[in-house]
Amino acid sequence: MPSILLDAGPAIALFDRSDRHHKRALDFLKRNNKELHTTLPILGEILANLDFSVDAQIAVLKWIIDTVEVHESTEDLLRIAELMVKYRDMPADFGDASLVALAERKGISDVATIDKDFDVYSTKDKKRFRNVF
């Protein structure tokens, strides 16, 4: 089944009604019919950004359990470090690098993100990302 990498931005917007991307996140999920994949570092980023509400954090966890496949990323740590070095001038953070490493391992090129960084990132085999958000 076709898959999409889920970055933190759309998920944060989904659970923060004051976020300017909230409606866009709702619309994206309504029309999405692909499997969503993310990493544990991204899940941590989502929860940290929703620290204003334990209820929002619990809602995210329940939604993630039902909707998104979460990858631990421990097997990708060396590649994540390489990507952080490669994109140090941006800088590529741990979460973004974990998604790029996951994309390489799973062959996923679609990403749901609000970040422009994914316009610059590419996989080891030079594939570019397509932002579907």
C-alpha positions in Angstrom: 0.0 0.0 0.0 1.3 3.5 -0.8 2.7 5.3 2.2 3.3 8.9 3.5 5.8 10.1 6.1 4.1 12.2 8.7 6.2 15.1 10.1 5.3 16.8 13.3 3.7 20.0 11.9 0.5 18.5 10.5 -0.1 16.4 13.6 0.4 19.3 15.9 -1.9 21.4 13.8 -4.5 18.6 13.9 -4.7 18.7 17.7 -4.1 22.5 18.3 -7.2 24.3 17.0 -5.3 27.7 17.3 -2.7 26.5 14.8 -3.0 28.3 11.5 -2.7 24.9 9.7 -5.5 23.2 11.7 -8.2 23.2 9.0 -5.7 22.1 6.4 -4.7 19.2 8.7 -8.3 18.2 9.1 -8.8 18.3 5.3 -5.7 16.3 4.6 -6.7 13.5 6.9 -10.2 13.4 5.4 -8.9 12.9 1.9 -5.9 10.7 2.8 -6.2 7.0 1.9 -2.5 6.1 2.3 -0.7 4.5 5.3 0.9 7.1 7.6 4.4 6.4 9.0 6.4 8.4 11.4 9.2 7.9 13.9 9.5 8.0 17.7 11.6 11.3 17.5 8.7 12.9 15.6 6.2 11.6 18.1 8.3 13.2 20.9 8.3 16.5 18.9 4.5 16.4 18.5 4.0 15.8 22.2 6.5 18.4 23.3 4.7 21.0 21.2 1.4 20.1 22.7 2.7 20.5 26.3 0.0 23.1 27.0 -2.6 20.3 27.3 -2.3 16.8 28.7 -5.7 16.1 27.1 -4.3 17.0 23.7 -1.2 14.8 24.3 -3.5 11.8 25.3 -5.6 12.4 22.2 -2.5 12.4 20.0 -1.4 9.1 21.5 -4.8 7.5 20.9 -4.9 8.8 17.4 -1.3 7.6 16.6 -2.1 4.1 18.0 -5.1 3.8 15.7 -3.8 5.6 12.6 0.0 5.8 12.2 2.7 3.3 12.2 5.5 4.5 14.5 9.1 3.4 13.8 11.6 3.4 16.6 14.5 4.6 14.5 17.2 2.9 16.6 18.4 0.9 13.6 18.8 4.2 11.7 21.0 6.0 14.3 24.2 5.9 12.2 22.3 7.1 9.1 20.5 9.8 11.1 23.9 11.1 12.3 25.2 11.1 8.7 22.2 13.1 7.6 22.6 15.6 10.4 26.2 16.2 9.3 25.2 16.4 5.6 22.5 19.0 6.3 24.2 20.7 9.3 23.9 24.2 7.6 20.1 24.0 7.7 20.3 22.4 10.3 18.6 19.1 10.0 17.2 18.1 13.4 17.0 14.6 14.8 13.3 14.3 13.8 13.7 15.3 10.2 16.8 13.1 9.8 14.9 10.2 11.3 12.2 10.6 8.6 14.7 10.8 5.8 16.4 7.6 7.1 13.0 5.9 7.3 12.2 7.0 3.8 15.4 5.4 2.5 14.7 2.2 4.4 11.1 1.9 3.4 11.2 3.5 -0.1 8.7 6.3 0.8 8.9 9.6 -1.1 5.7 11.3 0.0 5.8 13.4 3.1 3.2 15.4 5.0 4.9 18.4 6.4 4.7 22.2 6.8 8.5 22.5 6.7 10.3 23.7 3.6 13.3 21.6 4.6 11.9 18.6 2.8 12.2 20.6 -0.4 16.0 20.4 0.1 16.4 16.9 1.6 16.9 13.9 -0.7 17.5 10.2 -0.1 20.8 8.4 -0.6 19.8 7.5 -4.1 19.0 11.2 -4.8 15.2 10.9 -4.7 13.4 14.1 -3.8 10.4 14.3 -1.5 6.9 15.2 -2.6 5.0 17.2 0.0 1.4 15.9 -0.1 0.2 18.2 2.7 
